[in-house]
């Protein structure tokens, strides 16, 4: 569903939107003393408790925050399902400026809201949230992952996320070019936060020709200097003559306006909800012969990391071994899409939904 259409439905009926997207529960959280305003969305718990990170962003409106959390939580359901993980999909967004509003009291109050859901939702870090923030949240709830390794947690999940995206990219390149080598491929990376930066490291090691862009000029220059890559303006990334476009910032960068400008054969990146409209833009890419690696499939490494932390006895080697499955899963999904004449996005969603339905029937038969 396109964002504008989603917003129209929400204005008419929030319950209508939840029914259409399949959500189970949405919790609005407000604390006047700390200024906390947050939304927790639980999309589906058939496979297990809903696990998904908390994102803090200076949203233009409450409507924008709601749209974001609904789309992100739904994506987490698909991500867990297609990755063979026994978790449901959930997400939380906190409205406000992360640079000025985050305090111990602020974060602990959010932890109390998470705890009130009694384990139906498990949180972790996402945009503008760090491992240290999870420590404060954990003071009020045990339903939190992404804790420091010193506390028995998995630490920063971004290296594992980047590793999975790198492997998914290689799978998509193999489908598009016949070989999975990234050597001498021109790759445009949009967004060099923690995940984007680690992805750049993998690409440079494979001798790819890398261009980067980021909303922060300082961050972009820092990463460019560290890895010896070139920079390009935020808007110019779409016009770059490249083999691979890697969106690693916020979502919806693949839309009516940008698809016609893209000069690439593969899209594979870490951002969530890259397609503004799952159906329309998925098939527009097919029509342009652009191989798309579904975002929720290839960026699942971070979820795998916190899932193993949730299970206990965290082991990074075991997590990386599971992340390596992303390569085969991506190849199989792309082959299934071609066989069934589906867009890769729709193929991945169908495979994820089938697992949810199969396990749901299994549990009902007990």
KOLMI-607820 format. One record per residue (C-alpha): x, y, z. Coordinates in nm, 2 decimals. Example, Ala and Ser with C-alpha at 12.3 -4.5 7.8 and 13.67 -1.06 7.14 Angstrom:
2
+--------+--------+--------+
:      x :      y :      z :
+--------+--------+--------+
:   1.23 :  -0.45 :   0.78 :
:   1.37 :  -0.11 :   0.71 :
+--------+--------+--------+
//
This chain:
366
+--------+--------+--------+
:      x :      y :      z :
+--------+--------+--------+
:   0.00 :   0.00 :   0.00 :
:   0.13 :   0.34 :  -0.09 :
:   0.20 :   0.59 :   0.19 :
:  -0.05 :   0.85 :   0.07 :
:  -0.32 :   0.58 :   0.04 :
:  -0.24 :   0.45 :   0.39 :
:  -0.26 :   0.80 :   0.53 :
:  -0.61 :   0.85 :   0.37 :
:  -0.73 :   0.53 :   0.53 :
:  -0.59 :   0.63 :   0.87 :
:  -0.77 :   0.96 :   0.86 :
:  -1.10 :   0.78 :   0.80 :
:  -1.05 :   0.48 :   1.03 :
:  -0.75 :   0.37 :   1.23 :
:  -0.92 :   0.04 :   1.29 :
:  -0.97 :   0.00 :   0.92 :
:  -0.60 :   0.05 :   0.86 :
:  -0.51 :  -0.21 :   1.13 :
:  -0.75 :  -0.46 :   0.97 :
:  -0.61 :  -0.39 :   0.62 :
:  -0.25 :  -0.43 :   0.74 :
:  -0.32 :  -0.72 :   0.98 :
:  -0.21 :  -0.56 :   1.31 :
:  -0.31 :  -0.71 :   1.64 :
:  -0.24 :  -0.42 :   1.87 :
:  -0.12 :  -0.06 :   1.88 :
:  -0.02 :   0.11 :   2.20 :
:   0.01 :   0.49 :   2.24 :
:   0.25 :   0.59 :   2.52 :
:   0.26 :   0.93 :   2.68 :
:   0.44 :   1.06 :   2.99 :
:   0.40 :   1.43 :   3.07 :
:   0.68 :   1.45 :   3.32 :
:   0.95 :   1.33 :   3.07 :
:   0.79 :   1.45 :   2.75 :
:   0.78 :   1.09 :   2.62 :
:   0.55 :   1.03 :   2.32 :
:   0.58 :   0.69 :   2.16 :
:   0.38 :   0.43 :   1.97 :
:   0.43 :   0.05 :   1.99 :
:   0.28 :  -0.15 :   1.71 :
:   0.24 :  -0.53 :   1.73 :
:   0.17 :  -0.67 :   1.39 :
:   0.16 :  -1.05 :   1.43 :
:   0.25 :  -1.30 :   1.71 :
:   0.17 :  -1.63 :   1.54 :
:   0.54 :  -1.74 :   1.53 :
:   0.63 :  -1.59 :   1.87 :
:   0.65 :  -1.26 :   2.06 :
:   0.69 :  -0.95 :   1.85 :
:   1.05 :  -0.83 :   1.84 :
:   1.15 :  -0.51 :   1.67 :
:   1.37 :  -0.21 :   1.74 :
:   1.27 :   0.13 :   1.88 :
:   1.33 :   0.42 :   1.65 :
:   1.35 :   0.78 :   1.77 :
:   1.28 :   1.04 :   1.50 :
:   1.17 :   1.40 :   1.48 :
:   0.85 :   1.32 :   1.29 :
:   0.66 :   1.60 :   1.12 :
:   0.33 :   1.48 :   1.27 :
:   0.18 :   1.21 :   1.48 :
:   0.02 :   1.08 :   1.16 :
:   0.37 :   1.03 :   1.01 :
:   0.49 :   0.85 :   1.31 :
:   0.19 :   0.61 :   1.30 :
:   0.24 :   0.54 :   0.93 :
:   0.61 :   0.46 :   1.00 :
:   0.55 :   0.23 :   1.29 :
:   0.27 :   0.04 :   1.11 :
:   0.49 :  -0.02 :   0.80 :
:   0.80 :  -0.11 :   1.01 :
:   0.62 :  -0.36 :   1.23 :
:   0.46 :  -0.53 :   0.94 :
:   0.80 :  -0.56 :   0.78 :
:   0.94 :  -0.72 :   1.09 :
:   0.68 :  -1.00 :   1.07 :
:   0.79 :  -1.08 :   0.71 :
:   1.16 :  -1.05 :   0.81 :
:   1.13 :  -1.31 :   1.09 :
:   0.91 :  -1.54 :   0.89 :
:   1.12 :  -1.56 :   0.58 :
:   1.43 :  -1.60 :   0.79 :
:   1.30 :  -1.91 :   0.97 :
:   1.30 :  -1.72 :   1.30 :
:   1.03 :  -1.80 :   1.56 :
:   0.94 :  -1.44 :   1.63 :
:   0.65 :  -1.21 :   1.55 :
:   0.67 :  -0.86 :   1.41 :
:   0.66 :  -0.54 :   1.62 :
:   0.82 :  -0.20 :   1.63 :
:   0.82 :   0.11 :   1.84 :
:   0.88 :   0.48 :   1.75 :
:   0.95 :   0.76 :   1.98 :
:   0.86 :   1.11 :   1.86 :
:   1.12 :   1.38 :   1.93 :
:   1.48 :   1.50 :   1.90 :
:   1.72 :   1.22 :   2.01 :
:   2.00 :   1.47 :   2.06 :
:   1.81 :   1.67 :   2.32 :
:   1.53 :   1.46 :   2.47 :
:   1.70 :   1.13 :   2.57 :
:   1.76 :   1.11 :   2.94 :
:   1.77 :   0.82 :   3.19 :
:   1.42 :   0.90 :   3.31 :
:   1.29 :   0.94 :   2.96 :
:   1.43 :   0.60 :   2.85 :
:   1.33 :   0.42 :   3.17 :
:   0.97 :   0.55 :   3.14 :
:   0.96 :   0.40 :   2.79 :
:   1.09 :   0.07 :   2.94 :
:   0.79 :   0.07 :   3.18 :
:   0.56 :   0.09 :   2.88 :
:   0.74 :  -0.20 :   2.71 :
:   0.71 :  -0.39 :   3.04 :
:   0.33 :  -0.33 :   3.06 :
:   0.29 :  -0.56 :   2.75 :
:   0.42 :  -0.86 :   2.95 :
:   0.66 :  -0.99 :   2.69 :
:   0.43 :  -0.97 :   2.39 :
:   0.67 :  -0.70 :   2.25 :
:   1.05 :  -0.72 :   2.29 :
:   1.24 :  -0.41 :   2.20 :
:   1.59 :  -0.35 :   2.06 :
:   1.78 :  -0.06 :   1.91 :
:   1.70 :   0.11 :   1.58 :
:   1.76 :   0.46 :   1.43 :
:   1.90 :   0.71 :   1.69 :
:   1.90 :   0.45 :   1.96 :
:   2.22 :   0.29 :   2.10 :
:   2.33 :   0.00 :   2.31 :
:   2.36 :   0.24 :   2.61 :
:   1.99 :   0.34 :   2.57 :
:   1.90 :  -0.03 :   2.59 :
:   2.07 :  -0.05 :   2.93 :
:   1.85 :   0.22 :   3.07 :
:   1.54 :   0.05 :   2.92 :
:   1.65 :  -0.28 :   3.07 :
:   1.63 :  -0.12 :   3.42 :
:   1.25 :  -0.13 :   3.39 :
:   1.19 :  -0.44 :   3.18 :
:   1.35 :  -0.77 :   3.09 :
:   1.19 :  -0.76 :   2.75 :
:   1.48 :  -0.59 :   2.58 :
:   1.76 :  -0.70 :   2.36 :
:   2.06 :  -0.53 :   2.20 :
:   2.24 :  -0.50 :   2.54 :
:   2.61 :  -0.47 :   2.57 :
:   2.83 :  -0.78 :   2.56 :
:   2.94 :  -0.70 :   2.91 :
:   2.58 :  -0.76 :   3.03 :
:   2.55 :  -1.09 :   2.83 :
:   2.39 :  -0.93 :   2.53 :
:   2.49 :  -0.93 :   2.16 :
:   2.61 :  -0.57 :   2.15 :
:   2.57 :  -0.36 :   1.84 :
:   2.38 :  -0.56 :   1.58 :
:   2.48 :  -0.34 :   1.29 :
:   2.79 :  -0.54 :   1.18 :
:   2.57 :  -0.85 :   1.14 :
:   2.30 :  -0.66 :   0.96 :
:   2.56 :  -0.52 :   0.72 :
:   2.71 :  -0.87 :   0.67 :
:   2.36 :  -1.01 :   0.57 :
:   2.30 :  -0.72 :   0.33 :
:   2.64 :  -0.78 :   0.17 :
:   2.56 :  -1.15 :   0.12 :
:   2.21 :  -1.06 :  -0.02 :
:   2.37 :  -0.82 :  -0.26 :
:   2.60 :  -1.08 :  -0.38 :
:   2.31 :  -1.32 :  -0.44 :
:   2.12 :  -1.05 :  -0.64 :
:   2.44 :  -0.98 :  -0.84 :
:   2.47 :  -1.34 :  -0.92 :
:   2.11 :  -1.35 :  -1.05 :
:   2.16 :  -1.03 :  -1.26 :
:   2.52 :  -1.08 :  -1.39 :
:   2.58 :  -1.46 :  -1.36 :
:   2.86 :  -1.41 :  -1.10 :
:   2.84 :  -1.29 :  -0.75 :
:   3.17 :  -1.10 :  -0.76 :
:   3.15 :  -0.73 :  -0.66 :
:   3.50 :  -0.65 :  -0.79 :
:   3.50 :  -0.34 :  -1.01 :
:   3.12 :  -0.30 :  -0.97 :
:   3.01 :   0.06 :  -0.92 :
:   2.79 :   0.08 :  -0.61 :
:   2.61 :   0.38 :  -0.47 :
:   2.54 :   0.35 :  -0.10 :
:   2.28 :   0.59 :   0.03 :
:   2.33 :   0.64 :   0.40 :
:   2.64 :   0.56 :   0.59 :
:   2.52 :   0.52 :   0.95 :
:   2.65 :   0.22 :   1.14 :
:   2.51 :  -0.04 :   0.90 :
:   2.59 :   0.15 :   0.59 :
:   2.95 :   0.21 :   0.71 :
:   3.00 :  -0.16 :   0.78 :
:   2.86 :  -0.24 :   0.44 :
:   3.10 :   0.00 :   0.27 :
:   3.39 :  -0.19 :   0.45 :
:   3.28 :  -0.52 :   0.29 :
:   3.24 :  -0.36 :  -0.05 :
:   3.58 :  -0.20 :  -0.04 :
:   3.75 :  -0.52 :   0.07 :
:   3.60 :  -0.69 :  -0.25 :
:   3.75 :  -0.41 :  -0.46 :
:   3.42 :  -0.25 :  -0.56 :
:   3.40 :   0.11 :  -0.69 :
:   3.20 :   0.28 :  -0.41 :
:   3.02 :   0.61 :  -0.40 :
:   2.85 :   0.72 :  -0.08 :
:   2.60 :   0.99 :   0.03 :
:   2.45 :   1.08 :   0.36 :
:   2.23 :   1.35 :   0.52 :
:   2.52 :   1.44 :   0.74 :
:   2.81 :   1.60 :   0.55 :
:   3.05 :   1.53 :   0.84 :
:   2.96 :   1.16 :   0.86 :
:   2.99 :   1.13 :   0.48 :
:   3.34 :   1.29 :   0.48 :
:   3.45 :   1.07 :   0.78 :
:   3.35 :   0.74 :   0.61 :
:   3.49 :   0.86 :   0.28 :
:   3.83 :   0.93 :   0.44 :
:   3.83 :   0.61 :   0.63 :
:   3.76 :   0.38 :   0.34 :
:   3.89 :   0.58 :   0.04 :
:   3.55 :   0.60 :  -0.13 :
:   3.40 :   0.89 :  -0.33 :
:   3.10 :   1.11 :  -0.23 :
:   2.80 :   1.23 :  -0.42 :
:   2.51 :   1.46 :  -0.33 :
:   2.20 :   1.33 :  -0.17 :
:   1.98 :   1.38 :  -0.48 :
:   2.26 :   1.30 :  -0.73 :
:   2.28 :   0.94 :  -0.60 :
:   1.98 :   0.85 :  -0.81 :
:   2.14 :   0.97 :  -1.13 :
:   2.47 :   0.80 :  -1.07 :
:   2.58 :   0.56 :  -1.35 :
:   2.61 :   0.25 :  -1.12 :
:   2.57 :  -0.13 :  -1.13 :
:   2.41 :  -0.15 :  -0.78 :
:   2.20 :   0.10 :  -0.57 :
:   2.22 :   0.03 :  -0.20 :
:   1.96 :   0.23 :   0.00 :
:   2.07 :   0.22 :   0.36 :
:   1.89 :   0.53 :   0.50 :
:   1.52 :   0.58 :   0.56 :
:   1.25 :   0.41 :   0.36 :
:   1.05 :   0.49 :   0.04 :
:   1.35 :   0.60 :  -0.17 :
:   1.22 :   0.38 :  -0.45 :
:   0.92 :   0.56 :  -0.58 :
:   0.75 :   0.71 :  -0.89 :
:   1.01 :   0.99 :  -0.91 :
:   1.33 :   0.79 :  -0.85 :
:   1.27 :   0.47 :  -1.04 :
:   1.29 :   0.65 :  -1.38 :
:   1.62 :   0.81 :  -1.28 :
:   1.80 :   0.50 :  -1.15 :
:   2.07 :   0.36 :  -1.38 :
:   2.15 :   0.03 :  -1.22 :
:   2.08 :  -0.34 :  -1.26 :
:   2.06 :  -0.44 :  -0.90 :
:   1.90 :  -0.28 :  -0.58 :
:   2.02 :  -0.42 :  -0.25 :
:   2.04 :  -0.23 :   0.07 :
:   1.98 :  -0.22 :   0.44 :
:   1.69 :   0.04 :   0.46 :
:   1.35 :  -0.08 :   0.57 :
:   1.04 :  -0.03 :   0.34 :
:   1.25 :   0.08 :   0.04 :
:   0.96 :   0.05 :  -0.20 :
:   0.71 :   0.33 :  -0.14 :
:   0.44 :   0.09 :  -0.27 :
:   0.52 :  -0.28 :  -0.23 :
:   0.32 :  -0.38 :  -0.54 :
:   0.34 :  -0.09 :  -0.78 :
:   0.70 :  -0.02 :  -0.74 :
:   0.80 :  -0.38 :  -0.71 :
:   0.66 :  -0.44 :  -1.06 :
:   0.80 :  -0.12 :  -1.20 :
:   1.15 :  -0.25 :  -1.12 :
:   1.06 :  -0.58 :  -1.30 :
:   0.96 :  -0.38 :  -1.60 :
:   1.29 :  -0.20 :  -1.60 :
:   1.48 :  -0.53 :  -1.56 :
:   1.63 :  -0.42 :  -1.22 :
:   1.69 :  -0.71 :  -0.98 :
:   1.56 :  -0.62 :  -0.64 :
:   1.67 :  -0.80 :  -0.33 :
:   1.38 :  -0.76 :  -0.08 :
:   1.48 :  -0.54 :   0.20 :
:   1.33 :  -0.74 :   0.49 :
:   1.50 :  -1.05 :   0.36 :
:   1.86 :  -0.93 :   0.33 :
:   1.86 :  -0.69 :   0.63 :
:   1.75 :  -0.97 :   0.87 :
:   2.10 :  -1.01 :   1.02 :
:   2.03 :  -0.76 :   1.30 :
:   1.71 :  -0.95 :   1.39 :
:   1.91 :  -1.28 :   1.40 :
:   2.16 :  -1.11 :   1.63 :
:   1.89 :  -1.00 :   1.89 :
:   1.70 :  -1.33 :   1.85 :
:   2.00 :  -1.53 :   1.96 :
:   2.04 :  -1.29 :   2.25 :
:   1.67 :  -1.34 :   2.34 :
:   1.73 :  -1.72 :   2.34 :
:   2.02 :  -1.68 :   2.58 :
:   2.38 :  -1.80 :   2.56 :
:   2.46 :  -1.55 :   2.29 :
:   2.74 :  -1.66 :   2.05 :
:   2.84 :  -1.42 :   1.77 :
:   2.99 :  -1.71 :   1.56 :
:   2.66 :  -1.89 :   1.56 :
:   2.47 :  -1.57 :   1.46 :
:   2.71 :  -1.51 :   1.16 :
:   2.65 :  -1.87 :   1.05 :
:   2.28 :  -1.81 :   1.05 :
:   2.33 :  -1.48 :   0.86 :
:   2.51 :  -1.67 :   0.59 :
:   2.18 :  -1.84 :   0.50 :
:   2.06 :  -1.50 :   0.36 :
:   2.26 :  -1.57 :   0.04 :
:   2.07 :  -1.89 :  -0.04 :
:   1.73 :  -1.75 :   0.08 :
:   1.77 :  -1.45 :  -0.15 :
:   1.87 :  -1.66 :  -0.45 :
:   1.58 :  -1.90 :  -0.39 :
:   1.34 :  -1.61 :  -0.36 :
:   1.46 :  -1.45 :  -0.68 :
:   1.42 :  -1.78 :  -0.86 :
:   1.07 :  -1.83 :  -0.72 :
:   0.98 :  -1.48 :  -0.83 :
:   1.10 :  -1.55 :  -1.19 :
:   0.92 :  -1.89 :  -1.20 :
:   0.59 :  -1.75 :  -1.07 :
:   0.62 :  -1.42 :  -1.27 :
:   0.61 :  -1.22 :  -0.95 :
:   0.81 :  -0.92 :  -0.83 :
:   1.08 :  -1.03 :  -0.58 :
:   0.90 :  -0.83 :  -0.31 :
:   0.57 :  -1.00 :  -0.37 :
:   0.75 :  -1.34 :  -0.39 :
:   0.92 :  -1.28 :  -0.06 :
:   0.60 :  -1.17 :   0.11 :
:   0.42 :  -1.48 :  -0.02 :
:   0.69 :  -1.71 :   0.11 :
:   0.68 :  -1.53 :   0.45 :
:   0.30 :  -1.55 :   0.47 :
:   0.30 :  -1.92 :   0.38 :
:   0.53 :  -2.00 :   0.68 :
:   0.31 :  -1.80 :   0.91 :
:   0.00 :  -1.98 :   0.79 :
:   0.16 :  -2.32 :   0.81 :
:   0.28 :  -2.27 :   1.16 :
:  -0.05 :  -2.11 :   1.26 :
:  -0.24 :  -2.42 :   1.14 :
:   0.01 :  -2.64 :   1.32 :
:  -0.05 :  -2.47 :   1.65 :
:  -0.43 :  -2.47 :   1.61 :
:  -0.42 :  -2.85 :   1.57 :
:  -0.27 :  -2.91 :   1.91 :
+--------+--------+--------+
//
